[in-house]
């Protein structure tokens, strides 16, 4: 169904029918419920804590469980929060937290090449996001710390982290 067809269909509904459909969609589909819940009660602190808890748990699980180290967990939250139109500062903070947490873990554990590639991709996405939203200055110190930690921990792609940060740092934001 095209957007035009949908608009025509919705225009033909009575107010009561439209209200019933929206309530039905709200109860059936979790993303719709999350959208409306956030739209009417934007508790961003709760969102931040939820994301950081889950990301931290990926690297430092409770008990004797093994760390899963999935980049996709943080990526899912970032994508979800972008859809909800959460403040860009908060999204950038979560992106940074993900890489910082991964670096804390890698400081004491051996990592495979896939991990380093994944973290470089996260770092590149972070840089693009803060540039696009004019937030580089706000996060400059944390970004530099990530690049420095990649170097200090002797990551296989440490030079790429340094180059990306240097190129970003040379531009005025």
MARMIGU-772691 format. One record per residue (C-alpha): residue number from 0; x, y, z. Coordinates in pm, 1 decimal, always signed. Example, Ala and Ser with C-alpha at 12.3 -4.5 7.8 and 13.67 -1.06 7.14 Angstrom:
{nr: 0 | X: +1230.0 | Y: -450.0 | Z: +780.0}
{nr: 1 | X: +1367.0 | Y: -106.0 | Z: +714.0}
! end
This chain:
{nr: 0 | X: +0.0 | Y: +0.0 | Z: +0.0}
{nr: 1 | X: +138.0 | Y: +336.4 | Z: -95.2}
{nr: 2 | X: +142.2 | Y: +634.8 | Z: +136.2}
{nr: 3 | X: -118.6 | Y: +802.2 | Z: -83.0}
{nr: 4 | X: -351.0 | Y: +499.7 | Z: -61.3}
{nr: 5 | X: -305.9 | Y: +489.5 | Z: +315.9}
{nr: 6 | X: -389.3 | Y: +858.2 | Z: +345.8}
{nr: 7 | X: -702.6 | Y: +807.5 | Z: +135.2}
{nr: 8 | X: -807.0 | Y: +510.8 | Z: +350.3}
{nr: 9 | X: -748.4 | Y: +699.1 | Z: +677.6}
{nr: 10 | X: -937.5 | Y: +1004.4 | Z: +553.0}
{nr: 11 | X: -1239.2 | Y: +781.2 | Z: +491.1}
{nr: 12 | X: -1247.0 | Y: +656.6 | Z: +850.2}
{nr: 13 | X: -1454.0 | Y: +813.2 | Z: +1122.8}
{nr: 14 | X: -1273.9 | Y: +951.9 | Z: +1426.2}
{nr: 15 | X: -1380.0 | Y: +658.7 | Z: +1646.8}
{nr: 16 | X: -1257.5 | Y: +403.5 | Z: +1388.9}
{nr: 17 | X: -925.1 | Y: +583.0 | Z: +1358.8}
{nr: 18 | X: -882.2 | Y: +587.9 | Z: +1737.0}
{nr: 19 | X: -956.1 | Y: +213.9 | Z: +1752.6}
{nr: 20 | X: -699.0 | Y: +139.0 | Z: +1484.2}
{nr: 21 | X: -428.9 | Y: +340.2 | Z: +1658.8}
{nr: 22 | X: -501.5 | Y: +167.8 | Z: +1991.3}
{nr: 23 | X: -493.0 | Y: -170.5 | Z: +1815.5}
{nr: 24 | X: -155.1 | Y: -89.6 | Z: +1656.1}
{nr: 25 | X: -29.1 | Y: +38.7 | Z: +1991.9}
{nr: 26 | X: -114.2 | Y: -288.6 | Z: +2166.6}
{nr: 27 | X: +4.2 | Y: -520.1 | Z: +1885.7}
{nr: 28 | X: +338.4 | Y: -370.6 | Z: +1789.3}
{nr: 29 | X: +610.9 | Y: -307.7 | Z: +2045.3}
{nr: 30 | X: +793.4 | Y: -39.1 | Z: +1838.7}
{nr: 31 | X: +471.3 | Y: +162.3 | Z: +1813.2}
{nr: 32 | X: +417.0 | Y: +133.0 | Z: +2189.2}
{nr: 33 | X: +778.0 | Y: +240.1 | Z: +2254.5}
{nr: 34 | X: +736.0 | Y: +536.8 | Z: +2020.8}
{nr: 35 | X: +420.5 | Y: +662.3 | Z: +2190.4}
{nr: 36 | X: +556.9 | Y: +591.7 | Z: +2538.3}
{nr: 37 | X: +864.7 | Y: +798.2 | Z: +2459.3}
{nr: 38 | X: +670.1 | Y: +1071.0 | Z: +2277.0}
{nr: 39 | X: +446.5 | Y: +1134.5 | Z: +2578.5}
{nr: 40 | X: +698.2 | Y: +1062.9 | Z: +2853.1}
{nr: 41 | X: +1053.7 | Y: +1110.4 | Z: +2722.9}
{nr: 42 | X: +1251.9 | Y: +958.6 | Z: +3010.4}
{nr: 43 | X: +1592.3 | Y: +978.9 | Z: +2845.0}
{nr: 44 | X: +1779.3 | Y: +891.3 | Z: +3164.0}
{nr: 45 | X: +1602.3 | Y: +556.2 | Z: +3170.7}
{nr: 46 | X: +1698.4 | Y: +493.2 | Z: +2806.7}
{nr: 47 | X: +2063.7 | Y: +576.3 | Z: +2875.7}
{nr: 48 | X: +2079.1 | Y: +348.9 | Z: +3178.5}
{nr: 49 | X: +1909.2 | Y: +63.2 | Z: +2993.5}
{nr: 50 | X: +2149.9 | Y: +82.6 | Z: +2699.6}
{nr: 51 | X: +2461.3 | Y: +116.6 | Z: +2914.8}
{nr: 52 | X: +2354.6 | Y: -172.1 | Z: +3137.1}
{nr: 53 | X: +2304.0 | Y: -403.7 | Z: +2838.6}
{nr: 54 | X: +2629.1 | Y: -297.0 | Z: +2670.9}
{nr: 55 | X: +2826.3 | Y: -345.2 | Z: +2990.3}
{nr: 56 | X: +2667.6 | Y: -686.8 | Z: +3038.8}
{nr: 57 | X: +2794.5 | Y: -791.5 | Z: +2693.2}
{nr: 58 | X: +3154.2 | Y: -757.3 | Z: +2812.3}
{nr: 59 | X: +3120.5 | Y: -808.0 | Z: +3185.4}
{nr: 60 | X: +2833.2 | Y: -1051.9 | Z: +3246.4}
{nr: 61 | X: +2721.6 | Y: -1138.5 | Z: +3595.8}
{nr: 62 | X: +2834.5 | Y: -1465.8 | Z: +3748.8}
{nr: 63 | X: +3045.6 | Y: -1712.2 | Z: +3555.0}
{nr: 64 | X: +2896.4 | Y: -1643.5 | Z: +3216.4}
{nr: 65 | X: +3124.1 | Y: -1583.8 | Z: +2919.8}
{nr: 66 | X: +3135.4 | Y: -1238.7 | Z: +2760.7}
{nr: 67 | X: +2956.9 | Y: -1229.2 | Z: +2425.2}
{nr: 68 | X: +3116.4 | Y: -902.3 | Z: +2302.8}
{nr: 69 | X: +2846.8 | Y: -834.8 | Z: +2041.1}
{nr: 70 | X: +2868.8 | Y: -497.1 | Z: +1870.9}
{nr: 71 | X: +2512.5 | Y: -549.8 | Z: +1750.7}
{nr: 72 | X: +2370.1 | Y: -488.0 | Z: +2098.8}
{nr: 73 | X: +2491.6 | Y: -128.3 | Z: +2106.7}
{nr: 74 | X: +2408.9 | Y: -82.9 | Z: +1739.7}
{nr: 75 | X: +2047.8 | Y: -192.2 | Z: +1805.9}
{nr: 76 | X: +2008.6 | Y: +68.7 | Z: +2080.6}
{nr: 77 | X: +2158.0 | Y: +343.0 | Z: +1865.3}
{nr: 78 | X: +1923.7 | Y: +256.0 | Z: +1579.0}
{nr: 79 | X: +1622.5 | Y: +239.9 | Z: +1811.4}
{nr: 80 | X: +1704.4 | Y: +574.4 | Z: +1974.1}
{nr: 81 | X: +1752.6 | Y: +741.4 | Z: +1638.0}
{nr: 82 | X: +1402.7 | Y: +623.2 | Z: +1541.9}
{nr: 83 | X: +1263.7 | Y: +763.1 | Z: +1866.3}
{nr: 84 | X: +1437.1 | Y: +1094.5 | Z: +1790.8}
{nr: 85 | X: +1640.2 | Y: +1085.9 | Z: +2112.3}
{nr: 86 | X: +1877.6 | Y: +1377.3 | Z: +2165.1}
{nr: 87 | X: +2193.6 | Y: +1328.7 | Z: +1946.8}
{nr: 88 | X: +2415.3 | Y: +1399.1 | Z: +2249.8}
{nr: 89 | X: +2271.8 | Y: +1091.1 | Z: +2422.9}
{nr: 90 | X: +2315.9 | Y: +870.6 | Z: +2116.9}
{nr: 91 | X: +2678.4 | Y: +981.2 | Z: +2079.7}
{nr: 92 | X: +2735.6 | Y: +911.2 | Z: +2450.5}
{nr: 93 | X: +2605.3 | Y: +555.4 | Z: +2405.4}
{nr: 94 | X: +2823.9 | Y: +503.7 | Z: +2098.2}
{nr: 95 | X: +3127.3 | Y: +618.3 | Z: +2296.2}
{nr: 96 | X: +3034.2 | Y: +407.9 | Z: +2596.1}
{nr: 97 | X: +3022.7 | Y: +98.6 | Z: +2375.9}
{nr: 98 | X: +3378.0 | Y: +147.6 | Z: +2246.9}
{nr: 99 | X: +3511.1 | Y: +247.9 | Z: +2589.3}
{nr: 100 | X: +3359.5 | Y: -63.0 | Z: +2747.3}
{nr: 101 | X: +3507.2 | Y: -282.1 | Z: +2474.0}
{nr: 102 | X: +3847.1 | Y: -126.4 | Z: +2538.9}
{nr: 103 | X: +3820.5 | Y: -194.4 | Z: +2912.2}
{nr: 104 | X: +3751.6 | Y: -556.7 | Z: +2829.4}
{nr: 105 | X: +4027.9 | Y: -586.9 | Z: +2569.5}
{nr: 106 | X: +4283.2 | Y: -439.8 | Z: +2810.8}
{nr: 107 | X: +4281.9 | Y: -767.5 | Z: +3004.0}
{nr: 108 | X: +4167.1 | Y: -1019.2 | Z: +2740.8}
{nr: 109 | X: +4297.4 | Y: -1144.9 | Z: +2408.8}
{nr: 110 | X: +4081.3 | Y: -1040.3 | Z: +2118.2}
{nr: 111 | X: +4048.1 | Y: -1168.7 | Z: +1761.8}
{nr: 112 | X: +4080.7 | Y: -968.3 | Z: +1440.4}
{nr: 113 | X: +3703.4 | Y: -949.6 | Z: +1398.5}
{nr: 114 | X: +3676.5 | Y: -759.9 | Z: +1725.7}
{nr: 115 | X: +3925.1 | Y: -494.5 | Z: +1611.8}
{nr: 116 | X: +3752.4 | Y: -455.7 | Z: +1275.7}
{nr: 117 | X: +3417.7 | Y: -421.6 | Z: +1448.8}
{nr: 118 | X: +3546.3 | Y: -157.0 | Z: +1688.7}
{nr: 119 | X: +3700.2 | Y: +40.3 | Z: +1402.8}
{nr: 120 | X: +3363.0 | Y: +37.1 | Z: +1229.0}
{nr: 121 | X: +3195.1 | Y: +159.7 | Z: +1549.4}
{nr: 122 | X: +3459.3 | Y: +431.8 | Z: +1583.7}
{nr: 123 | X: +3411.5 | Y: +543.9 | Z: +1223.0}
{nr: 124 | X: +3032.4 | Y: +557.4 | Z: +1271.4}
{nr: 125 | X: +3082.5 | Y: +755.4 | Z: +1591.8}
{nr: 126 | X: +3305.7 | Y: +1011.2 | Z: +1419.7}
{nr: 127 | X: +3057.1 | Y: +1054.8 | Z: +1135.3}
{nr: 128 | X: +2769.9 | Y: +1092.7 | Z: +1380.5}
{nr: 129 | X: +2938.4 | Y: +1354.9 | Z: +1600.2}
{nr: 130 | X: +3052.9 | Y: +1546.6 | Z: +1291.3}
{nr: 131 | X: +2705.0 | Y: +1541.9 | Z: +1138.3}
{nr: 132 | X: +2550.7 | Y: +1662.3 | Z: +1465.2}
{nr: 133 | X: +2816.7 | Y: +1920.0 | Z: +1554.2}
{nr: 134 | X: +2917.8 | Y: +1733.4 | Z: +1870.5}
{nr: 135 | X: +3287.4 | Y: +1668.4 | Z: +1808.3}
{nr: 136 | X: +3405.7 | Y: +1937.9 | Z: +2049.5}
{nr: 137 | X: +3179.4 | Y: +1798.6 | Z: +2323.2}
{nr: 138 | X: +3333.3 | Y: +1452.6 | Z: +2292.9}
{nr: 139 | X: +3685.3 | Y: +1537.4 | Z: +2174.0}
{nr: 140 | X: +3859.7 | Y: +1417.3 | Z: +2491.1}
{nr: 141 | X: +3678.4 | Y: +1084.4 | Z: +2497.5}
{nr: 142 | X: +3742.6 | Y: +1030.8 | Z: +2126.1}
{nr: 143 | X: +4111.9 | Y: +1102.6 | Z: +2172.3}
{nr: 144 | X: +4121.5 | Y: +862.4 | Z: +2467.4}
{nr: 145 | X: +3976.5 | Y: +587.1 | Z: +2250.2}
{nr: 146 | X: +4240.0 | Y: +644.0 | Z: +1981.1}
{nr: 147 | X: +4514.2 | Y: +653.0 | Z: +2247.1}
{nr: 148 | X: +4386.4 | Y: +334.3 | Z: +2412.3}
{nr: 149 | X: +4385.0 | Y: +154.7 | Z: +2076.9}
{nr: 150 | X: +4751.0 | Y: +251.2 | Z: +2046.1}
{nr: 151 | X: +4843.0 | Y: +163.3 | Z: +2405.5}
{nr: 152 | X: +4668.5 | Y: -174.5 | Z: +2382.1}
{nr: 153 | X: +4850.3 | Y: -239.0 | Z: +2054.1}
{nr: 154 | X: +4536.8 | Y: -301.7 | Z: +1851.9}
{nr: 155 | X: +4612.2 | Y: -432.9 | Z: +1502.8}
{nr: 156 | X: +4434.4 | Y: -130.9 | Z: +1349.5}
{nr: 157 | X: +4567.6 | Y: +127.9 | Z: +1595.6}
{nr: 158 | X: +4708.8 | Y: +339.8 | Z: +1314.0}
{nr: 159 | X: +4364.4 | Y: +366.3 | Z: +1155.0}
{nr: 160 | X: +4214.7 | Y: +486.7 | Z: +1483.2}
{nr: 161 | X: +4487.8 | Y: +747.4 | Z: +1510.1}
{nr: 162 | X: +4446.8 | Y: +858.1 | Z: +1147.2}
{nr: 163 | X: +4070.0 | Y: +890.8 | Z: +1172.9}
{nr: 164 | X: +4102.7 | Y: +1093.1 | Z: +1491.9}
{nr: 165 | X: +4383.9 | Y: +1311.0 | Z: +1351.0}
{nr: 166 | X: +4187.7 | Y: +1386.0 | Z: +1035.0}
{nr: 167 | X: +3882.0 | Y: +1473.3 | Z: +1239.7}
{nr: 168 | X: +4081.0 | Y: +1684.1 | Z: +1483.5}
{nr: 169 | X: +4232.5 | Y: +1891.0 | Z: +1200.4}
{nr: 170 | X: +3890.1 | Y: +2002.4 | Z: +1082.9}
{nr: 171 | X: +3699.5 | Y: +2279.5 | Z: +1255.2}
{nr: 172 | X: +3365.6 | Y: +2168.0 | Z: +1397.7}
! end
